Amino acid sequence: RLSKLLDTDHPVRQFVSARLMTTYSGHFNGVPVSIVAIGMGAPMADFLMREAAEILPEPFAIIRLGTCGLVNPTLIPGTVVNASKGTCYIYRNYAHWDGSALADVPGGTDAAPYIITKPVLPNQELSALLTKCLLAEKLPRVHEGVKISGETFYATQGRSDGHFHDENEKVVDMFLKLGIDACEMETHQIFHLASVRKEPCYAAGCAIGLLNRTNPDLDTSVSADDLHFAEEAAGKACLSALAQFKMA
């Protein structure tokens, strides 16, 4: 759907990789861009960033658009959350269950079942431009805040699964105490790798909230029509921000 937003006076090339990533490369407002559907999770985001860096050794800019679960109890489903204040990462501490090979080494631990990092910030200029473009598309609700990316869909996002001893009953409460607005799976890896790339990489990201996981009065999922509108409007905003952004 988003590929239809690309300029019609330039060719649009479509690729499907061996990793099943679908890419549309063309132009938006005369600027070369690519739209890449990567699938789900940090490993796919890792493939994208590292392999994009291999074929684009020069500086590049990237904006992640996806969906998320809302954690902030005030946010209404359909809200587009711009991770302008950064994205944390939560991952399972396997040593909590399996024991640590570093138990006798300073710094080795098997204590907490889950570990949460501090937030990694986006490029502030690109993120501010993204907010401006999101608001220009007249999306009903745009929120700037903090997101968290989960290593997995179930345990690290606080979903209950009676078949496993996940010890994750307090995960969502931890999100609330940390002021997390939304939870998804990919943005942290993109922000993290952008921050440690040797050549400049300018990253930002936003996601459409599908449902509110903490407020029972807002437990209705976003409708299909509203989701499709938000996808196209937010997608156009992402392309607009990339086309307007000036890399140093």
Helices and strands as residue ranges (DSSP letters): G 2-5, E 13-16, E 22-28, E 31-37, H 42-55, E 60-70, E 80-82, E 87-92, H 94-98, E 114-116, H 124-136, E 142-144, E 147-150, G 155-157, H 171-177, E 182-184, H 187-196, E 201-212, G 216-218, H 224-244
